[in-house]
Amino acid sequence: MDNKRRISRVVRIGRVPIGGRFPVAIQSMVKAKTSNVPAALGQIRKLQSAGCQIVRLAVKDLADARALKKIKQNCRIPVVADIHFNWRLGMEAIEAGVDKIRLNPGNIYKKEEVVALARAAKLKGIPIRVGVNSGSVRRKNAGLMKNKVQAQEMVKSALEYIKLLEGAGMRDIVVSLKASDIRQTVIAYRLMAERCNYPFHLGVTATGPLFSGVIKSSIAIGSLLLEGIGDTIRISLTDEPQQEIKAAKGILQALGLGHFGPQIISCPTCGRCEVDLVRLVNDFEKKLGAAQASGRGKFPKELEVALMGCVVNGPGEAAEADLGVAFGKKEGILFKNGKPVRKVSFRNCITELLKEIRGKKR
């Protein structure tokens, strides 16, 4: 994967570097009003505990902008200010000491305003994300974005904006090109990858609720990451922000681009399965997650655990994982590093696996 990765310019968001060969960073966005500092900080703490590395906050008005300084002072992860319509709010955010500002070319586009923001950000060492959204691209033909040139228009908008920033001496730039249509999103990033070397913030906008949103995001973001495109990601969901982090970690782990705890491999079950594998897998996942969250024991992040329900693929899959159990009727064979170790009962399976994961002896 590293051999084919698009090697972009390195940009530092606070203490988190993105681009180059640095790991893909996980982002999310606070959904509380920014001026409600206690609520915003409470959400940030939950996001950080879930594994968020960069957090963004909406800056709708002056009260939001002025709250950023206190939030920044009490936040351990980089803070990004999301600026729309009013360029002066961007200037306030820069003065508040945020770690990055996001500008939308669709609603902050006057040259003198963009240049002023770029110069102020450069002076403070604050990067700028050029955040293009299909729904807010400025265009003469209102119907233009509904046809096949949507991706091209997004790229054109980003390139024109980058030219303004570069003209003001700004080079710490991050780019995003988000549409709700996953095809147009993927096409836009591919086109942009040919035209600049700035790091990319990947995402699909307005994906919807949890289930459909994760599917859309996984297809688009996963496709791009497999091609080596992408340096930081945000999974946009109509749900609790912690779910965005869980989804992002799942995508990165599935692609081998991050390890956030033991990965469960389990069969879908069929008529050959003679144990309640669905209940077992769900219980194991919950107990494993609870144990990780509590800090009880040491859990290798790159561990694979297989739970298989029958003798067709079960022994092979269990043997290929670091740990695995292939069930027959009421009991199964525990495999460790490819070798069968002992029989385990269905009832005690989770306890035995957690002991093995912690490195404890039977």
VEXDRENDO-875331 format. One record per atom (N, C-alpha, C): x, y, z. Coordinates in steps of 0.2 Angstrom, whole numbers, plus 5000, padded with zeros to 4 digits. Layout:
REM VEXDRENDO-875331
XYZ/...
END
This chain:
REM VEXDRENDO-875331
500449945000/500050005000/500450065000/501050065004/501450125005/501750144998/501950084994/502250094988/501850134983/501250134983/500850164978/500450224981/500650244987/500250304990/500450364986/500050404985/500150474983/500550514988/501150534987/501550564992/501450644991/501050674996/500850744996/501250785000/501250845000/501550895004/501350885011/501850885016/501650875023/501450945026/500850935029/500550995033/500450975040/500551015044/500451005052/499851035054/499450995057/498851025060/498951015068/499251075071/499451065077/500051015078/499950965082/500450915083/500350855078/499850855074/499650805070/499850815063/500450785060/500650795053/500150755048/499950775043/499650745038/500050745031/499950705027/500250705020/500950665021/501350665015/501950625015/501750555016/502150515021/502050445022/501750445030/501450495032/501150495039/500550455039/500350425044/499750385044/499150425043/498650395040/497950435039/497650455045/497550515046/497250545053/496450545053/496150535058/495450525059/495250595062/494650625059/494350685061/493650675062/493350715066/492650725067/492450795068/491850805069/491550875070/491150875076/491150925080/490750935086/490050955084/489550925086/488850945084/488450985089/488851005095/488551055099/488751125097/488351175099/488551245097/489151265100/489651295096/490251305099/490251355104/489851405105/489751455110/489551425117/489251365116/489151325122/489751285124/490251315127/490851285129/490851225132/490451215138/490451155142/490251095137/489751105133/489451055129/489951035124/490251085121/490751075115/491351035118/491651055124/492151015127/491950945129/491350935132/491150875133/491150825127/490950855122/490950815116/491650795113/492050845114/492750835111/493050785116/492950785122/493250735126/493050665124/492350655123/492150595121/492450565114/492550615110/492850605103/493550585104/493950615108/494650605109/494650535112/494250515117/494250445120/494150395115/493650415110/493550365105/494050355100/494550405099/495150395095/495150455090/494750505091/494850565086/495450595087/495750615081/496450645082/496450725080/495850745076/495850815074/495050825075/494850885078/494150905079/494050965076/493450975073/493251035069/492551065073/492551125073/491951165076/491651215071/491051215071/490651265067/490751335070/490851385066/490951455068/490351495065/489751495068/489251525064/489151605066/489451625072/489351695073/489951715078/489951775080/490451805084/490551765091/489951745094/490051715100/490351645099/490251615094/490651545092/491351565091/491551615088/492251635086/492651645093/492251685097/492651705104/492651645108/492251595108/492251535112/492851485110/493151495104/493651455102/494351455106/494451515109/495051525113/495051475119/494451485122/494351445128/494351365127/494051345121/494051275119/494751255118/495051295114/495751275112/496251265118/496151315123/496551305129/496351245133/495751215132/495551155136/495551095132/495851095126/495751035122/496451005120/496550945120/497150915119/497350895112/496850895108/496950875101/496850945097/497050945091/497051005086/496351025085/496251085085/495551115084/495551155077/495051135073/494951165067/494251215067/494351275064/493751315064/493451315057/492751295057/492451295051/492051355049/492351395044/492151465043/491751465036/491151495036/490751505031/490451585031/490351605025/490051675023/490351735026/490551735032/490851795035/491651785036/492051815032/492751805033/493051835039/492751885042/492951905048/492951855054/492551815054/492551755059/493151715058/493351705052/494051675051/494551715054/494551775054/495151815057/495051805064/494451805067/494351795074/494651725076/494551675072/494751605074/495551605074/495851635069/496551645069/496851675075/496551725077/496751765083/496651715089/496151675089/496051635095/496551575095/496951565090/497451515090/497251445088/496751435084/496551375081/497151345077/497051275076/497651245073/497551235065/496951255063/496751255056/496151295055/496051325049/495351355047/495151315041/494551305040/494251275034/493851335031/493951345024/493651395021/493251365015/492651395014/492251365008/492251415002/492551394997/492551434991/491951454988/491351424990/490751444988/490451504991/490651514997/490351575001/490851625004/491451615003/492051665005/492451664999/492351704994/492651704988/492951774986/492851824989/493151894987/493851894988/494251914983/494951904983/495251934989/495051994990/495352034996/495252005002/494651965003/494551935009/494951875010/494951835005/495351765005/496151785006/496351835002/497051855003/497251875010/496751915013/496851935020/496851875025/496451835024/496451775028/497051725027/497251725021/497851685020/498451715023/498551785023/499151815025/499151805033/498551815036/498451815043/498651745046/498351695042/498551625044/499251605043/499551625038/500251615037/500651645042/500551705044/500851735050/500851695056/500351665057/500251625064/500451555063/500651535057/500751465055/500151415055/499651445053/498951405053/498851385046/498751315045/498551295038/497851315037/497651305030/496951325028/496751265024/496151235025/495851185021/495351225016/495451205010/495051225004/494451175004/493951185007/493351135008/492851145003/492851114997/492351124992/491851074993/491151094993/490651054993/490151064987/489951004984/489551014978/488951054979/488651054985/488051094986/488151174986/488751194987/488951264988/489451294983/489551254977/490051284972/489651334968/490051394968/489751454964/489751434957/489251444953/489151434946/488651474943/488651494937/488251534933/487551494931/487751424929/487151384927/486951344933/486351354936/486151324942/486051244941/485951224935/485851154934/486451114932/487051154932/487651124929/487851064934/487851074940/488051024945/487650954945/487150954941/486650894941/486950844936/487350874931/487550824926/488250804927/488550774922/489250734923/489850784924/489750844924/490350884925/490350914932/489950884937/490050904944/490750894947/491050844946/491750834948/492250884946/492150894939/492650944936/492551014939/491851034940/491751104943/492051104950/491951054954/492251054961/493051064960/493351024956/494051034955/494251104953/493851134948/494051194945/493951254951/493451244955/493351284961/493951284966/494151224967/494751214972/495351244969/495551234963/496151254960/496151334959/495551364958/495551434958/495651464965/495451434970/495551454977/496251444979/496551394977/497251374979/497651434976/497551454970/497951504966/497951564970/497351584973/497251644977/497751634983/497651584987/498051574993/498751574991/498951534986/499751534984/499951604983/499551644980/499751714978/499851754984/499551734990/499651774996/500251735000/500551684997/501151655000/500951595005/500351575004/500151515008/500251455005/500651405008/500751345005/500551285010/500351305016/500051245020/499351245019/499151205014/498551195011/498251125012/497651115014/497351045013/496751055009/496551005005/496051005000/495550955002/494850975001/494350925001/493850934996/493550884993/493050894987/492450844988/491950864992/491450824994/490750834991/490550774988/489850774986/489450724989/488750724989/488350674992/488350614987/488550624980/488650574975/489350544976/489350474978/490050444979/490450444973/490150434967/490550424961/490850494959/490450554960/490750614958/491250634964/491150614970/491650624975/492350594973/492350524971/492950484969/493250514963/492850534958/493150564952/493450634953/493150674958/493450734959/494150734963/494150684967/494850674971/495350644966/495150604961/495650574957/495850634952/495450674950/495650724945/496150774949/495950794955/496350834959/497050814961/497050744961/497750714963/498250724957/497950734951/498350744945/498650814945/498350864949/498450934948/498750964953/498850934959/499150964964/499550914969/499950944974/500250894978/500050904985/499550944986/499250954993/498950894996/498950885003/498650835006/497850835005/497550785005/496850775004/496450755011/495950795012/495450775018/494850735014/494850675015/494350635012/493650635016/493150635012/492450625015/491950625009/491350605011/490750615007/490250655011/489950705008/489450745012/488750725012/488450735018/487650725018/487550645017/487850605020/487850535018/487150505021/486950535026/486250505029/486450475036/485950435038/485950395045/486550345045/486650315051/487250275052/487350215047/486850175045/486950115041/487150135034/486650175031/486850195024/487450245023/487550285029/488050335028/488750295029/488850245033/489450205033/489550175027/489050145023/489150115017/489350155012/489050215011/489250265006/489950285007/490150305013/490850325015/491350275014/491150215016/491650155015/491850145008/491350155003/491450144996/491850194993/491650254995/492050314992/492750314995/492750325001/493450335005/493850275004/493550215005/493950155004/494250144997/493850164992/494150164985/494750204984/494650264987/495250314986/495850294990/495750274996/496350245000/496650184997/496250144994/496550084990/497050104984/496850164982/497250194976/497850234979/497950244985/498450284988/498250354989/497650374988/497450444989/497050454995/497350504999/497050525005/497450525011/497450575015/497850595021/497550595027/496950615027/496450625033/495750615031/495350585036/494650565034/494150585039/493550605037/493050615041/492450585039/492050535043/491450505041/490850545043/490550575038/489950625040/489350575041/489050575047/488450535048/487950575052/487350565051/486850595055/486750555061/487150555066/487150515072/487650545077/487750515082/488250535087/488950535084/489350595086/490050595082/490450535084/490350505090/490850445091/490750395086/490150385083/490050335078/490450355072/490550415070/491050435065/491750405066/491950415072/492650385074/492650305073/492150275076/492150205075/492150185068/491750215064/491750195057/492350215053/492750265055/493350285052/493850235054/493850215060/494350165062/494250095059/493650075058/493450015055/493650015047/493650075044/493850075037/494550075036/494950105041/495650105041/495950035042/495650005047/495849935049/495749885044/495149895041/494949845035/495449845030/495749905029/496249925023/496949905025/497049895032/497749885034/498149945035/497750005036/498050065036/498050095043/497850055048/497850075055/497650005059/497850005065/497649955070/497449985076/496849965078/496550005084/496249955089/496449885088/496249835093/496149775089/496049715093/495949655089/495349655084/495549625078/495049625073/494649555073/493949555073/493549495073/493449475066/493549415065/493349375059/492849325061/492249325058/491749275059/491349265053/491049205053/490649175047/489949205048/489649205042/488949235043/488449185045/488649125046/488249065049/487749045043/487648975044/487148945039/486848885042/486448845039/486148785042/486648735045/487248735043/487748695046/487948715053/487848775055/488048805061/487648775067/487948745072/487648715077/487648745084/487948815084/487948855090/487648925088/487548955093/487249025092/487849075091/488149075086/488749115084/488549185084/488049205082/487849275081/487849305088/487549275093/487549295100/488249295103/488649245101/489349245104/489749295101/489749315095/490149365092/489949435095/489349445095/489049505098/489349515105/489249465109/489449465116/490249475117/490549445112/491349445113/491549515111/491249545106/491349615103/491249665109/490649655112/490549705118/491049695124/491149635126/491649625131/492349645130/492549635124/493249655121/493249735121/492749765119/492749835119/492749865126/492349835130/492349865137/492949855141/493349795139/493949785142/494449835140/494449845133/494949895130/494849965133/494149985134/494050055136/494250065143/494150005147/494350015154/495050005156/495449985151/496149975151/496349915155/495949865156/496049805159/496449755154/497049745156/497449705152/497749735146/498249695143/498549725137/498249685130/498049725125/497749705120/498149725113/498449675110/498849685104/498449715099/498649775096/498149805091/498149775085/498649735083/498649695076/498349625076/498049605082/497849535083/497149525079/497149465076/496549445072/496249385076/495649385077/495249335081/494749305077/494749245075/494249215071/493749175075/493049185074/492549145077/492149115071/492149045071/491849015065/491448955067/490848955063/490348905066/490248835063/490748815058/490648745056/491348725053/491348665051/491948625049/492148635042/491748675038/491948685031/492548735030/492448795032/492948845032/493248865039/492848835044/493048855051/493748845053/494048775052/494648765054/495248805051/495148815044/495548855040/495648925042/495048955043/495049025045/495349035052/495148985056/495348995063/496148985063/496348945059/497148935059/497448985056/497149025051/497449085048/497549145053/497049145058/497049205062/497549195068/497749245072/498149235077/497849195083/497249205084/496849165088/496149145085/495849085086/495249065083/494949005086/494249005085/493948945087/493448925082/493548855080/493048825075/492648785079/491948795078/491448755082/491148705078/491048645082/490648595080/489948595084/489848545088/489248545092/489348565099/489148615102/489248635109/489948655111/490448635107/491148645108/491548665102/492148685103/492548705097/493348695098/493748695093/494448695094/494748755094/495148775099/495448835099/496148835096/496248875091/496848885087/497248945089/497948935090/498348985092/498948985087/499049045084/499649045079/499648985074/499048975072/498948915066/498948845069/498948835075/499048765078/498448755083/498148695082/497548685087/497848675094/497548705099/497848695106/497448655110/496748665110/496348635115/495648645113/495248605116/494448615115/494248665120/493748705118/493448755122/492648745122/492348755127/491548745127/491248815124/490748805122/490348865119/490248915125/490048895131/489948935136/490548975139/491148945139/491748975141/492149005136/491949005130/492349025124/492649095125/492149145127/492349215127/492949225133/492849195139/493249195144/493949175142/493949115138/494649085136/494949135131/494549165127/494849205122/495149265125/494849295130/495049355133/495649345137/495749285140/496349265143/496949255139/496749225133/497349225128/497549285125/497049335124/497249395121/497649435126/497449435133/497849465138/498549435139/498649375136/499249345137/499349305143/498749285146/498749245153/498649175151/498949135155/498949065155/498249035157/498048975155/497448945156/497448935164/
END
